[in-house]
C-alpha cells in the first residue's frame, strides 16, 4: 500500500480474511501471475500443520486454487493485481516496476 501511495497509484485493499477471493478470482490471478504458481501458497506453520507437500503445487494452478479456496490463510501476500497481470510483492523493490 505504501508503495502505491508513494507512486500515486489508485488501489484497492482487499482484506482477504474477511472477504476471501472466490475461486474464479483466484483462477484469473493464477492465469496472470508473473511468479511461479506455487509461490502463491505460503509454506508456513499452517502449511506444515496441514501436512501438505510443497511439490504438490509446483506447476499446478488447479492445486494452488483449490488449496487457497479451502485455506485462505495460505495466500501469499502482498499480492498485486494490475489489469490481467499479477505478482507477489516480495521483495518490495519489485512493486515499483510493476506499478509504474
C-alpha positions as CSV (number, residue, x, y, z in Angstrom):
1,X,0.0,0.0,0.0
2,X,2.8,2.4,0.9
3,X,4.5,2.0,-2.5
4,X,1.2,2.5,-4.3
5,X,0.5,5.7,-2.3
6,X,4.1,6.9,-2.9
7,X,3.7,6.4,-6.6
8,X,0.2,8.0,-6.6
9,X,-1.4,4.8,-7.9
10,X,-5.0,4.3,-7.2
11,X,-5.5,1.0,-5.5
12,X,-7.9,-1.2,-3.6
13,X,-7.0,-3.1,-0.4
14,X,-8.8,-6.4,-0.1
15,X,-8.9,-7.9,3.4
16,X,-8.7,-11.5,2.3
17,X,-9.6,-13.0,5.6
18,X,-12.9,-11.1,5.8
19,X,-13.5,-11.2,2.0
20,X,-11.6,-14.2,0.6
21,X,-11.2,-14.3,-3.2
22,X,-13.6,-16.5,-5.0
23,X,-12.4,-19.5,-7.0
24,X,-13.0,-17.5,-10.2
25,X,-10.9,-14.6,-8.9
26,X,-8.0,-17.0,-7.9
27,X,-8.1,-18.6,-11.3
28,X,-7.7,-15.2,-13.0
29,X,-4.9,-14.3,-10.6
30,X,-3.1,-17.5,-11.3
31,X,-3.5,-17.1,-15.0
32,X,-1.8,-13.7,-14.9
33,X,0.8,-14.5,-12.3
34,X,4.3,-13.4,-13.2
35,X,5.8,-15.6,-10.5
36,X,5.8,-19.4,-10.3
37,X,2.3,-20.5,-9.3
38,X,3.5,-22.5,-6.3
39,X,4.9,-19.3,-4.8
40,X,1.3,-18.1,-4.2
41,X,1.0,-20.6,-1.4
42,X,2.6,-19.7,1.9
43,X,4.7,-22.5,3.3
44,X,4.3,-21.5,6.9
45,X,3.3,-23.3,10.1
46,X,-0.3,-23.8,9.0
47,X,1.0,-25.4,5.8
48,X,3.1,-27.8,7.9
49,X,0.2,-28.4,10.3
50,X,-1.9,-29.4,7.4
51,X,0.9,-31.8,6.4
52,X,0.9,-30.5,2.8
53,X,3.7,-31.3,0.4
54,X,5.2,-28.3,-1.4
55,X,5.8,-30.4,-4.5
56,X,2.0,-30.9,-5.0
57,X,1.7,-27.3,-6.0
58,X,4.7,-26.9,-8.4
59,X,3.3,-26.0,-11.9
60,X,-0.2,-26.9,-10.7
61,X,-2.6,-23.9,-11.0
62,X,-5.6,-26.0,-10.1
63,X,-4.0,-27.4,-6.9
64,X,-3.0,-23.9,-5.9
65,X,-6.5,-22.5,-6.4
66,X,-8.1,-25.5,-4.6
67,X,-5.9,-25.1,-1.5
68,X,-6.4,-21.3,-1.4
69,X,-10.2,-21.7,-1.6
70,X,-10.0,-24.2,1.3
71,X,-7.4,-22.3,3.4
72,X,-7.4,-18.6,2.6
73,X,-4.7,-18.0,5.3
74,X,-2.2,-19.7,2.9
75,X,-2.5,-16.9,0.3
76,X,0.9,-15.3,-0.1
77,X,0.9,-11.6,0.3
78,X,1.1,-8.9,-0.6
79,X,-0.5,-9.8,-3.9
80,X,-0.8,-7.2,-6.5
81,X,-3.1,-7.3,-9.5
82,X,-2.9,-4.8,-12.4
83,X,-5.2,-5.5,-15.3
84,X,-4.7,-9.1,-16.2
85,X,-1.3,-9.4,-14.6
86,X,-0.5,-10.3,-11.0
87,X,2.6,-10.6,-8.9
88,X,3.7,-11.3,-5.4
89,X,5.0,-8.1,-3.8
90,X,8.2,-9.5,-2.4
91,X,10.8,-8.2,-2.3
92,X,9.2,-4.8,-2.0
93,X,11.5,-3.4,-4.7
94,X,9.6,-5.4,-7.4
95,X,6.5,-3.4,-6.7
96,X,7.8,-0.2,-8.1
97,X,8.4,-1.7,-11.6
98,X,5.1,-3.5,-11.6
99,X,3.1,-0.4,-10.7
100,X,5.0,2.1,-12.8
